[in-house]
């Protein structure tokens, strides 16, 4: 789920890193709207201010207003909406907002023939920015061509099945264009680049993804079948797809996501932080006709690891929106906020995000609580916390620091053991679910324990030594010959994931002392198919710590639920997006009833 919370160094599709290939385009001339020459579909290359090149995709559409979306996965962009869009003849510009510490501004010109878009990229947040550049060519989507060929099937990536559809079509000039759909990874019409065809009809194409990927496929004579291979990060996966004559992209339904108008009030809230930035979020207040004018008991939602928005959005699910909706409909005010560096919680200094630890994120929650305590709608004697995943570490920290100011805590898949122990167990469970042998898992775990110990000791040289051993062992577990280049590329990626302040803090942090000090009641929930925070390891620890300290605790295990509290078959991360339920209704009901009991005990 949350990337920093999954220490399995994965080689599944789109989870690797590195520079994506630049896009080379053909010289075909395509029709366009001469009144708005920027409108269209553009693919090309972005050259950063440091000289790195990566593939760039821009979609620009003019309706009543301009709509521009940009993708460059190596830069963390996927159909990212742009703002401040301006058109003046052949000149066109737009800006990307919402990134911590940076605001990229694209400005360029459309060529006289309407086929090229060229310009510069500058960072509006820097006083003296060094500009990068971009060069794009007009192209078309496969879905816009007559009679596109859709081939649907499944890839098997180290024991995990990934359904996908490859869409191919010929342009009027006889060139191939194509795209990839992977609903479980929220990819729709993601373009292939550098497509070519050999004399025997074999089509080769690249995907502009971190680390690079490519296909080599060939349709049969009747275009009923597509065979070939998909290559990424040294893995070679067989493509054996069947023609889908009536193909349409099937959006996964999220049945629980509430639709406006809501039967309650929403208030935007901005909470100032002592470090000079602010946290933006949404406060939902119960219907006054049903629950009076307040003040209301309230909860603050604390997200898991990684930069999350206020809804804790993941793969089309919005767990925090659904929790807020349910609780507010039952008379409880709910505050949810964007993590620092996300959405309305902008920070000017990127290190406030990149160097932040769990302890730092606890200060964000405190800032939000302090803001709530000033609001007349909130009953400051009844403010509780609901923390999910890493948020389940933060909630007790906050309660410990704020003393009697927190009325109750709910831990949704919250850790109860030291970080290194949690991650070793997490990785064992994920590897086993991926079909890795017990012998290989045991060998990897031994290396991983030594690796984590070195990271905690801040011994970078020893940590890199064990990290290289671990990566080699993982790559060799695929049963193929591993090259030094593959190991070095994976090592660079893993070092960034592991040798940073957040991970060092997380590995060494033991939640036990804080859990033994927090006086307010604690409700700890977990699913039996949660492979990321294993219920036997963590719920058992939380219950033992609280009971030994003679402090109130309630523990509930939900049979068959995963880390998101969805009804799951395997509990693997790849399963999240395929499940329509976002959070089990029984969990919502149990939290609501428990909160009501905590509030009534003091009234």
FIMAR-312422 format. One line per field, with one value per residue (C-alpha): x, y, z. Coordinates in pm, 1 decimal, decimal comma. Layout:
// residues N
xx = X / ...
yy = Y / ...
zz = Z / ...
This chain:
// residues 603
xx = 0,0 / 220,9 / 558,7 / 777,5 / 594,9 / 673,5 / 1041,0 / 1017,1 / 1251,8 / 1006,4 / 1052,4 / 686,3 / 562,3 / 605,9 / 769,4 / 1131,5 / 1318,6 / 1581,6 / 1571,3 / 1309,5 / 1411,8 / 1363,0 / 1092,2 / 1192,3 / 907,4 / 837,8 / 784,1 / 424,0 / 202,1 / -129,0 / -434,9 / -495,3 / -712,4 / -542,8 / -741,6 / -587,3 / -264,0 / -161,3 / -464,7 / -374,5 / -164,5 / 210,9 / 496,9 / 864,8 / 1156,4 / 1213,4 / 1573,7 / 1621,3 / 1845,2 / 2101,2 / 2095,9 / 1887,6 / 1643,9 / 1308,3 / 996,5 / 720,2 / 352,6 / 123,0 / -248,8 / -406,5 / -777,2 / -972,9 / -1337,8 / -1488,5 / -1158,4 / -818,6 / -740,3 / -379,6 / -251,7 / 109,2 / 279,2 / 645,4 / 664,8 / 1037,2 / 943,0 / 647,3 / 380,9 / 84,3 / -203,9 / -120,9 / -353,1 / -187,3 / -295,8 / -225,3 / -273,9 / -214,9 / -244,7 / -137,1 / -118,9 / 156,5 / 273,5 / 153,7 / 237,4 / 118,8 / 230,6 / 236,5 / 153,2 / 140,3 / 496,1 / 697,4 / 961,1 / 911,3 / 666,1 / 762,5 / 651,9 / 640,5 / 657,7 / 705,5 / 595,6 / 406,3 / 585,2 / 436,0 / 322,8 / 159,9 / 358,2 / 618,1 / 600,5 / 931,6 / 1025,2 / 1175,2 / 1094,4 / 1173,9 / 1110,5 / 900,7 / 1003,6 / 1374,3 / 1514,4 / 1763,6 / 1635,0 / 1843,3 / 1596,2 / 1547,1 / 1394,0 / 1138,7 / 1071,8 / 742,2 / 588,3 / 217,5 / 83,7 / -245,0 / -386,0 / -447,5 / -805,3 / -866,7 / -774,7 / -1016,4 / -1031,0 / -773,1 / -659,3 / -716,4 / -545,3 / -627,4 / -447,3 / -242,6 / 124,6 / 271,7 / 528,3 / 695,0 / 373,8 / 145,9 / -104,1 / -144,7 / -442,6 / -378,3 / -478,3 / -244,6 / -402,9 / -238,2 / -337,5 / -194,9 / -193,5 / -292,3 / 80,7 / 126,8 / 301,5 / 210,6 / 79,9 / -15,0 / -104,2 / -139,0 / -429,4 / -372,4 / -681,7 / -522,1 / -248,5 / -483,0 / -319,5 / -539,6 / -407,8 / -48,9 / 143,5 / 412,0 / 702,5 / 967,4 / 743,8 / 886,6 / 802,8 / 1039,8 / 998,8 / 837,0 / 568,5 / 717,5 / 635,2 / 878,1 / 796,4 / 911,4 / 715,7 / 828,0 / 832,2 / 1098,7 / 1370,7 / 1238,8 / 1029,0 / 958,3 / 751,2 / 830,2 / 505,7 / 353,8 / -16,2 / -123,5 / -240,4 / -604,2 / -518,3 / -693,7 / -394,8 / -87,0 / 223,9 / 558,9 / 738,2 / 725,1 / 1062,9 / 1133,6 / 1412,7 / 1564,2 / 1236,3 / 1106,2 / 732,1 / 533,7 / 260,4 / -14,4 / -312,2 / -643,7 / -818,9 / -1094,9 / -1335,8 / -1559,2 / -1300,1 / -1376,0 / -1173,8 / -1356,1 / -1336,3 / -1347,6 / -1649,4 / -1602,9 / -1949,0 / -1886,0 / -1749,6 / -2010,7 / -2164,5 / -2257,4 / -2468,7 / -2376,7 / -2625,8 / -2374,2 / -2147,9 / -1793,3 / -1554,1 / -1207,1 / -950,5 / -594,8 / -375,4 / -51,4 / 262,2 / 543,1 / 796,1 / 638,7 / 408,0 / 40,1 / -168,6 / -485,8 / -778,2 / -1151,6 / -1363,9 / -1700,6 / -1969,7 / -2288,2 / -2629,8 / -2755,1 / -3117,3 / -3029,3 / -2747,6 / -2790,6 / -2545,6 / -2263,2 / -2006,0 / -1944,7 / -1703,2 / -1433,5 / -1166,7 / -853,2 / -753,2 / -379,4 / -258,9 / -6,2 / 345,1 / 428,8 / 278,0 / -97,7 / -381,3 / -660,7 / -865,1 / -566,3 / -639,4 / -496,5 / -577,2 / -918,0 / -1009,8 / -1061,0 / -1060,9 / -1050,1 / -1334,8 / -1546,9 / -1454,0 / -1526,8 / -1859,2 / -1971,5 / -1873,3 / -2015,5 / -2348,5 / -2348,3 / -2288,8 / -1908,1 / -1707,4 / -1406,6 / -1091,2 / -878,8 / -580,9 / -324,5 / 20,5 / 294,2 / 396,0 / 63,5 / -241,4 / -316,4 / -32,5 / 247,1 / 595,8 / 864,6 / 1163,2 / 1172,6 / 1385,8 / 1085,4 / 940,1 / 1243,0 / 1416,1 / 1103,7 / 1056,4 / 752,4 / 823,8 / 811,8 / 478,2 / 342,0 / 395,1 / 163,7 / -116,9 / -59,3 / -85,8 / -419,3 / -551,9 / -449,7 / -644,6 / -953,9 / -944,0 / -999,8 / -1319,0 / -1655,5 / -1806,6 / -1567,7 / -1595,9 / -1231,0 / -1286,7 / -1374,0 / -1108,3 / -982,4 / -736,7 / -768,7 / -433,5 / -386,4 / -61,7 / 219,3 / -59,6 / -102,0 / 248,5 / 179,2 / -150,1 / 2,5 / 300,3 / 60,7 / -147,4 / 171,1 / 294,3 / -42,9 / -131,6 / -498,3 / -591,5 / -666,0 / -980,1 / -932,4 / -725,5 / -813,0 / -525,7 / -611,6 / -339,5 / -107,8 / 238,8 / 298,5 / 660,5 / 989,6 / 1013,8 / 1288,4 / 1090,4 / 775,8 / 951,2 / 1126,7 / 791,5 / 615,8 / 866,6 / 849,8 / 471,7 / 483,2 / 754,5 / 561,7 / 247,4 / 457,1 / 555,0 / 916,0 / 1053,1 / 1083,7 / 1458,8 / 1504,2 / 1282,7 / 1486,1 / 1815,6 / 1685,6 / 1552,9 / 1892,7 / 2057,0 / 1776,8 / 1818,5 / 2190,0 / 2109,0 / 1858,3 / 2101,1 / 2364,5 / 2114,0 / 2011,8 / 2379,5 / 2422,5 / 2702,4 / 2648,2 / 2937,9 / 2814,8 / 2454,3 / 2552,0 / 2740,2 / 2434,9 / 2203,5 / 2405,6 / 2387,6 / 2011,4 / 1952,8 / 2168,4 / 1977,7 / 1642,8 / 1744,1 / 1887,4 / 1561,0 / 1407,9 / 1618,5 / 1815,4 / 2164,6 / 2204,4 / 2432,7 / 2644,5 / 2459,2 / 2124,9 / 2263,0 / 2414,6 / 2094,7 / 1883,6 / 2136,7 / 2108,6 / 1731,6 / 1737,7 / 1989,5 / 1749,1 / 1467,5 / 1669,1 / 1941,8 / 1727,9 / 1616,4 / 1262,9 / 1375,1 / 1648,3 / 1395,4 / 1128,6 / 1359,8 / 1478,2 / 1149,1 / 982,5 / 618,5 / 602,9 / 708,8 / 459,2 / 177,6 / 250,1 / 219,1 / -88,1 / -376,6 / -673,1 / -864,5 / -719,9 / -906,0 / -671,0 / -806,1 / -646,4 / -737,5 / -613,1 / -503,9 / -299,8 / 46,3 / 199,6 / 121,5 / 76,7 / -203,2 / -44,2 / 278,3 / 130,4 / -213,8 / -71,7 / 201,5 / -37,7 / -274,2 / 9,5 / 171,5 / -155,5 / -266,5 / 72,7 / 42,4 / -317,4 / -447,0 / -774,3 / -749,4 / -994,3 / -864,7 / -1067,9 / -943,8 / -1138,4 / -1127,3 / -1028,0 / -960,9 / -639,4 / -428,8 / -700,6 / -968,3 / -1110,0 / -1244,1 / -946,2 / -850,1 / -470,2 / -393,2 / -135,4 / -93,0 / -182,4 / -526,2 / -630,0 / -748,1 / -948,2 / -1169,0 / -1472,9 / -1514,6 / -1291,4 / -1341,4 / -1558,3 / -1886,9 / -1842,9 / -1519,5 / -1697,7 / -1982,7 / -1750,2 / -1545,1 / -1858,6 / -2009,8 / -1678,7 / -1634,1 / -1985,5 / -1906,3 / -1588,9 / -1772,8 / -2064,0 / -1835,3 / -1729,2 / -2069,5
yy = 0,0 / 281,2 / 261,8 / 339,3 / 71,9 / -208,3 / -297,4 / -584,7 / -465,2 / -544,7 / -613,1 / -603,6 / -382,7 / -7,7 / -50,8 / -17,9 / 306,5 / 466,5 / 688,0 / 615,2 / 612,3 / 923,4 / 905,6 / 915,1 / 1002,3 / 964,1 / 1254,8 / 1178,9 / 1486,0 / 1478,9 / 1700,9 / 1953,1 / 2246,2 / 2551,5 / 2783,3 / 2606,8 / 2448,1 / 2326,7 / 2099,3 / 1736,4 / 1446,2 / 1499,3 / 1260,2 / 1341,9 / 1404,3 / 1620,7 / 1718,9 / 1822,4 / 2104,4 / 1834,1 / 1686,6 / 1375,7 / 1272,2 / 1111,1 / 1041,0 / 1301,2 / 1273,3 / 1575,9 / 1576,8 / 1918,5 / 1966,9 / 2288,5 / 2280,6 / 2576,4 / 2587,0 / 2433,6 / 2098,3 / 1979,3 / 1653,1 / 1544,2 / 1208,0 / 1135,3 / 838,8 / 881,7 / 1221,9 / 1091,4 / 1224,7 / 1023,5 / 1211,8 / 1500,2 / 1799,7 / 2131,7 / 2485,4 / 2842,9 / 2736,8 / 3016,5 / 3028,1 / 3311,6 / 3212,3 / 2952,1 / 3017,9 / 2782,0 / 2745,7 / 2563,4 / 2487,7 / 2182,7 / 2258,2 / 2047,1 / 1908,6 / 1966,2 / 2232,9 / 2271,0 / 2419,6 / 2321,9 / 2573,5 / 2467,9 / 2737,3 / 2688,2 / 2731,9 / 2521,9 / 2490,4 / 2653,5 / 2314,2 / 2232,4 / 1910,5 / 2006,1 / 2166,9 / 2294,0 / 2500,1 / 2529,0 / 2410,7 / 2626,2 / 2594,0 / 2890,8 / 2834,8 / 2892,1 / 3245,4 / 3165,3 / 2849,2 / 2657,6 / 2577,4 / 2238,3 / 2184,2 / 1970,7 / 1866,4 / 1696,8 / 1567,5 / 1552,9 / 1200,0 / 1014,9 / 756,4 / 402,3 / 430,5 / 723,5 / 518,8 / 312,8 / -54,8 / -65,5 / -411,5 / -489,4 / -796,3 / -896,5 / -1141,4 / -1180,3 / -1146,6 / -1361,6 / -1157,1 / -1366,8 / -1541,8 / -1236,4 / -1223,4 / -888,4 / -857,8 / -612,0 / -510,3 / -406,8 / -174,4 / -139,9 / 55,2 / 183,4 / 557,9 / 702,9 / 718,3 / 348,0 / 383,0 / 177,4 / 346,3 / 163,8 / 184,2 / -29,3 / -66,8 / -214,3 / -145,8 / -286,6 / -21,7 / 256,6 / 279,0 / 368,2 / 434,7 / 458,6 / 495,3 / 278,8 / 473,7 / 400,4 / 148,9 / -31,4 / -333,3 / -588,1 / -749,4 / -1058,8 / -848,7 / -848,3 / -528,2 / -389,5 / -100,7 / 57,7 / 177,7 / 508,6 / 375,0 / 400,7 / 150,3 / 93,6 / -186,8 / -317,5 / -564,3 / -780,3 / -918,7 / -1052,2 / -1081,4 / -1390,3 / -1360,6 / -1304,3 / -1059,8 / -1291,3 / -1365,1 / -1182,0 / -1367,7 / -1247,1 / -1125,3 / -841,5 / -744,7 / -536,3 / -527,8 / -846,7 / -1039,6 / -1189,5 / -1258,6 / -1441,9 / -1259,4 / -1490,3 / -1258,2 / -1302,0 / -1044,1 / -860,2 / -759,6 / -537,5 / -402,2 / -107,0 / 0,4 / -123,6 / 119,3 / -58,1 / 41,3 / 189,0 / 130,8 / 296,1 / 629,6 / 887,9 / 1120,5 / 1483,1 / 1645,7 / 1509,7 / 1519,5 / 1714,6 / 2019,5 / 2046,1 / 2320,5 / 2384,4 / 2413,3 / 2544,1 / 2459,0 / 2656,9 / 2457,1 / 2595,1 / 2529,5 / 2792,3 / 2594,4 / 2507,2 / 2192,5 / 2203,4 / 1972,5 / 1918,7 / 1917,6 / 1744,1 / 1843,1 / 1643,6 / 1753,9 / 2012,1 / 1907,7 / 1558,1 / 1621,6 / 1985,1 / 2271,1 / 2115,7 / 2125,7 / 1776,2 / 1499,9 / 1483,3 / 1255,1 / 1336,7 / 1086,1 / 1012,4 / 850,5 / 575,5 / 612,6 / 789,7 / 1120,5 / 1082,2 / 1318,7 / 1385,7 / 1092,6 / 854,1 / 783,9 / 463,0 / 283,6 / 448,1 / 389,0 / 676,3 / 512,6 / 833,7 / 992,5 / 686,9 / 681,6 / 1055,0 / 1014,8 / 725,3 / 882,1 / 1224,4 / 1069,8 / 921,1 / 1246,7 / 1261,4 / 1545,4 / 1433,0 / 1619,4 / 1477,2 / 1662,5 / 1645,3 / 1528,0 / 1790,8 / 1851,6 / 1724,8 / 1915,3 / 2216,3 / 2134,5 / 2292,3 / 2336,5 / 2563,5 / 2357,8 / 2011,2 / 1875,2 / 1920,3 / 1630,2 / 1430,8 / 1434,7 / 1407,4 / 1113,0 / 963,0 / 1187,2 / 1494,2 / 1385,4 / 1364,5 / 1740,7 / 1784,6 / 1603,0 / 1815,1 / 2132,4 / 2011,5 / 1925,8 / 2266,9 / 2428,8 / 2218,0 / 2315,7 / 2679,7 / 2601,1 / 2650,2 / 2353,0 / 2107,0 / 1961,8 / 1990,1 / 1740,3 / 1469,5 / 1474,8 / 1132,1 / 996,2 / 727,6 / 625,6 / 381,6 / 188,0 / 436,1 / 660,0 / 392,2 / 480,0 / 851,5 / 845,5 / 715,9 / 954,5 / 1248,4 / 1132,3 / 1088,3 / 1438,6 / 1606,4 / 1432,1 / 1454,7 / 1644,4 / 1320,8 / 1133,6 / 803,5 / 632,2 / 384,4 / 194,2 / 61,0 / -196,0 / -6,3 / -146,1 / -291,0 / -398,4 / -237,4 / -139,0 / -382,5 / -678,3 / -564,2 / -526,5 / -863,8 / -1035,1 / -823,1 / -918,5 / -1287,7 / -1284,6 / -1092,3 / -1317,9 / -1629,5 / -1491,6 / -1431,6 / -1799,1 / -1765,7 / -2083,4 / -2114,6 / -2171,1 / -1846,2 / -1652,8 / -1775,9 / -1681,5 / -1335,7 / -1274,5 / -1350,1 / -1094,3 / -843,5 / -856,0 / -777,5 / -504,9 / -335,9 / -357,8 / -175,9 / 92,1 / 147,3 / 177,6 / 432,3 / 216,5 / 294,3 / 83,2 / -233,1 / -154,8 / -132,0 / -460,9 / -647,2 / -461,4 / -588,6 / -942,7 / -912,8 / -778,2 / -1049,5 / -1315,6 / -1172,3 / -1153,7 / -1504,1 / -1635,1 / -1577,6 / -1870,4 / -1686,4 / -1546,6 / -1202,1 / -935,4 / -687,8 / -403,0 / -526,6 / -552,9 / -204,9 / -48,1 / -215,9 / -117,2 / 253,0 / 236,3 / 42,3 / 277,4 / 567,5 / 364,8 / 247,2 / 496,6 / 794,0 / 957,7 / 818,4 / 457,4 / 485,6 / 623,0 / 368,3 / 66,6 / 167,8 / 297,4 / 76,4 / 174,3 / -22,5 / 251,4 / 501,8 / 244,4 / 172,3 / 540,7 / 659,9 / 666,5 / 707,4 / 402,3 / 226,9 / 27,0 / -184,5 / -341,4 / -567,1 / -811,0 / -1168,5 / -1131,6 / -816,0 / -909,1 / -570,8 / -543,1 / -903,2 / -932,1 / -1206,0 / -1010,8 / -664,5 / -703,7 / -953,4 / -704,2 / -409,8 / -611,5 / -745,6 / -401,7 / -234,5 / -509,6 / -525,8 / -150,4 / -198,4 / 40,6 / 15,6 / -169,8 / -339,3 / -568,3 / -690,9 / -924,3 / -939,6 / -1269,9 / -1237,9 / -861,5 / -712,1 / -405,2 / -173,3 / -370,2 / -507,0 / -863,1 / -1027,3 / -1358,0 / -1334,4 / -1007,3 / -905,9 / -542,9 / -615,1 / -733,0 / -395,1 / -243,2 / -548,9 / -535,8 / -308,8 / -267,5 / 4,1 / -73,8 / -340,1 / -209,0 / -400,4 / -211,6 / 120,4 / 14,3 / -114,3 / 207,8 / 420,4 / 228,1 / 223,2 / 601,2 / 661,1 / 459,0 / 659,3 / 989,9 / 883,7 / 762,6 / 1123,0 / 1291,0
zz = 0,0 / 122,0 / -54,7 / 245,2 / 444,7 / 199,8 / 223,2 / -23,4 / -298,2 / -572,1 / -938,1 / -1027,3 / -1305,3 / -1244,5 / -903,7 / -1013,0 / -1059,1 / -1277,8 / -1584,5 / -1846,5 / -2210,5 / -2417,4 / -2681,4 / -3046,7 / -3282,6 / -3652,9 / -3892,9 / -3984,7 / -4026,5 / -3836,6 / -3870,7 / -3594,1 / -3486,3 / -3637,8 / -3407,6 / -3107,8 / -3231,4 / -2884,3 / -2859,5 / -2914,6 / -2795,1 / -2767,7 / -2695,4 / -2673,5 / -2441,4 / -2137,1 / -2065,4 / -1701,9 / -1582,7 / -1497,2 / -1847,2 / -1769,9 / -2041,6 / -1985,5 / -2186,1 / -2159,1 / -2257,7 / -2272,7 / -2347,8 / -2415,8 / -2481,0 / -2539,7 / -2441,6 / -2257,2 / -2070,2 / -2135,9 / -1979,3 / -1976,6 / -1826,8 / -1814,2 / -1760,6 / -1693,1 / -1460,0 / -1402,7 / -1257,4 / -1057,6 / -1295,6 / -1424,1 / -1587,0 / -1355,2 / -1408,9 / -1488,5 / -1405,4 / -1515,3 / -1878,2 / -2129,4 / -2507,6 / -2734,5 / -3100,0 / -3129,5 / -2771,6 / -2498,8 / -2128,3 / -1817,4 / -1461,1 / -1233,2 / -869,0 / -554,6 / -555,2 / -237,2 / -291,7 / -666,6 / -917,7 / -1275,3 / -1539,5 / -1907,5 / -2172,6 / -2545,1 / -2904,3 / -3153,7 / -3489,5 / -3800,1 / -3933,2 / -3595,4 / -3552,5 / -3289,2 / -2945,1 / -2811,9 / -2508,1 / -2161,6 / -1810,0 / -1507,6 / -1135,8 / -1021,9 / -660,5 / -729,1 / -733,8 / -1011,3 / -1179,6 / -1431,3 / -1709,8 / -1862,2 / -2206,2 / -2385,5 / -2744,2 / -2829,7 / -3150,9 / -3227,6 / -3243,3 / -3199,5 / -2961,3 / -3080,5 / -2955,4 / -3194,0 / -3501,4 / -3710,4 / -3609,8 / -3330,7 / -3221,7 / -2854,1 / -2708,7 / -2350,1 / -2123,8 / -1807,2 / -1719,5 / -1446,5 / -1251,9 / -982,0 / -886,8 / -912,0 / -1197,0 / -1370,5 / -1612,1 / -1895,1 / -2246,9 / -2529,0 / -2785,8 / -3129,3 / -3441,6 / -3769,3 / -3838,2 / -4180,3 / -4257,0 / -4186,5 / -3849,7 / -3545,5 / -3230,9 / -2915,1 / -2548,4 / -2239,4 / -1996,3 / -1648,0 / -1432,9 / -1115,9 / -1144,5 / -1252,3 / -1595,8 / -1892,1 / -2243,7 / -2124,3 / -2451,8 / -2602,0 / -2751,6 / -3013,1 / -3191,9 / -3495,3 / -3708,4 / -3858,9 / -4200,2 / -4047,3 / -3873,5 / -3523,7 / -3334,5 / -3079,1 / -2847,8 / -2523,3 / -2220,3 / -2065,7 / -1709,5 / -1439,6 / -1515,6 / -1867,6 / -2012,6 / -2361,6 / -2557,4 / -2858,7 / -3001,9 / -3320,7 / -3412,5 / -3602,8 / -3964,2 / -3862,8 / -3581,4 / -3336,7 / -3116,6 / -2989,7 / -2879,4 / -2755,8 / -2444,1 / -2195,1 / -2045,5 / -1737,7 / -1480,0 / -1615,6 / -1603,0 / -1926,1 / -1908,7 / -2173,1 / -2365,7 / -2487,5 / -2535,3 / -2718,1 / -2939,1 / -2754,3 / -3031,9 / -2815,8 / -2577,5 / -2351,6 / -2049,9 / -1743,7 / -1453,5 / -1122,1 / -914,8 / -567,8 / -423,9 / -85,8 / -210,3 / -103,3 / -356,7 / -302,9 / -173,1 / 168,6 / 459,8 / 670,8 / 651,8 / 515,1 / 627,5 / 482,5 / 763,4 / 757,5 / 1057,1 / 1108,4 / 1190,9 / 1411,0 / 1133,3 / 912,0 / 684,7 / 714,1 / 682,9 / 476,3 / 526,5 / 554,9 / 869,5 / 840,5 / 1091,8 / 1168,8 / 1045,3 / 1301,1 / 1248,6 / 1365,2 / 1614,1 / 1717,8 / 1673,9 / 1872,7 / 2005,8 / 1866,4 / 1965,0 / 1698,2 / 1555,3 / 1357,3 / 1089,4 / 1057,2 / 735,8 / 675,7 / 540,3 / 217,9 / 111,2 / 135,5 / 56,0 / 305,7 / 172,1 / 193,2 / -174,5 / -314,7 / -640,6 / -672,8 / -307,6 / -60,3 / 285,3 / 489,9 / 294,4 / 368,4 / 738,6 / 767,0 / 588,2 / 809,3 / 1140,6 / 1051,8 / 955,8 / 1308,7 / 1494,7 / 1511,5 / 1356,9 / 1153,0 / 1050,7 / 770,4 / 624,7 / 344,5 / 453,0 / 441,6 / 79,9 / -59,3 / -184,2 / 34,8 / 277,2 / 76,1 / 220,1 / 76,7 / 190,4 / 34,2 / 320,7 / 551,1 / 352,5 / 237,1 / 577,3 / 794,2 / 1031,9 / 1200,4 / 1498,5 / 1273,2 / 1127,6 / 1483,6 / 1512,5 / 1210,7 / 1390,4 / 1700,8 / 1489,7 / 1349,1 / 1697,7 / 1831,7 / 1548,4 / 1622,2 / 1988,9 / 1888,2 / 1693,8 / 1862,6 / 1676,3 / 1843,1 / 2193,8 / 2299,1 / 2583,2 / 2331,5 / 2059,3 / 1954,5 / 1698,6 / 1431,0 / 1286,4 / 999,7 / 949,8 / 1030,9 / 1158,7 / 1426,5 / 1547,8 / 1535,3 / 1730,2 / 2059,0 / 2015,4 / 1992,7 / 2289,1 / 2494,2 / 2409,1 / 2463,6 / 2788,9 / 2883,3 / 2565,7 / 2374,3 / 2476,0 / 2289,1 / 2016,3 / 1741,0 / 1578,2 / 1232,2 / 1156,2 / 1389,6 / 1472,0 / 1817,7 / 1771,8 / 1674,4 / 1307,5 / 1208,4 / 1345,8 / 1166,0 / 828,9 / 847,4 / 911,3 / 649,5 / 381,6 / 470,4 / 427,8 / 99,8 / -43,0 / 55,6 / -110,2 / -424,9 / -435,9 / -317,5 / -155,0 / 222,7 / 185,7 / -8,6 / 234,6 / 532,4 / 365,6 / 274,2 / 625,7 / 780,6 / 551,6 / 608,0 / 987,8 / 955,7 / 703,7 / 934,8 / 1225,3 / 1017,8 / 914,7 / 1278,0 / 1372,5 / 1091,2 / 944,9 / 578,2 / 448,4 / 622,2 / 524,1 / 155,5 / 183,7 / 313,9 / 78,1 / -218,7 / -79,7 / -36,6 / -385,9 / -539,7 / -346,4 / -458,6 / -823,2 / -818,9 / -671,2 / -1016,6 / -1139,9 / -1406,3 / -1450,4 / -1297,8 / -1443,9 / -1246,8 / -1418,9 / -1287,6 / -935,3 / -946,1 / -1084,6 / -816,4 / -551,1 / -636,2 / -603,8 / -278,8 / -117,0 / -165,4 / -9,8 / 286,2 / 376,9 / 469,9 / 797,6 / 785,4 / 750,3 / 1013,5 / 1261,0 / 1172,2 / 1203,7 / 1550,2 / 1692,5 / 1953,9 / 2023,6 / 2351,2 / 2598,7 / 2459,6 / 2447,5 / 2815,0 / 2910,1 / 2720,8 / 2968,3 / 2733,4 / 2601,4 / 2294,0 / 2029,5 / 1815,6 / 1496,1 / 1236,6 / 962,4 / 955,5 / 590,8 / 649,6 / 519,0 / 599,7 / 971,4 / 1079,9 / 1336,1 / 1547,1 / 1583,3 / 1638,5 / 1797,5 / 2045,9 / 2138,6 / 2176,3 / 2395,6 / 2612,6 / 2661,0 / 2759,6 / 2997,4 / 3170,0 / 3229,7 / 3352,6 / 3084,5 / 2887,6 / 2556,2 / 2320,9 / 2044,8 / 1746,6 / 1470,7 / 1146,5 / 967,0 / 601,1 / 591,6 / 450,5 / 538,4 / 402,8 / 592,5 / 267,8 / 235,7 / 63,1 / -90,9 / -58,5 / 122,2 / -139,7 / -238,4 / -601,9 / -486,7 / -342,7 / -668,4 / -775,0 / -462,2 / -489,8 / -112,0 / 31,8 / 401,0 / 557,1 / 698,1 / 1025,6 / 1092,9 / 1041,8 / 1269,2 / 1543,0 / 1544,5 / 1567,5 / 1858,2 / 2046,8 / 2006,0 / 2134,4 / 2446,6 / 2510,1 / 2473,6 / 2695,4 / 2976,0 / 3051,2 / 3003,9
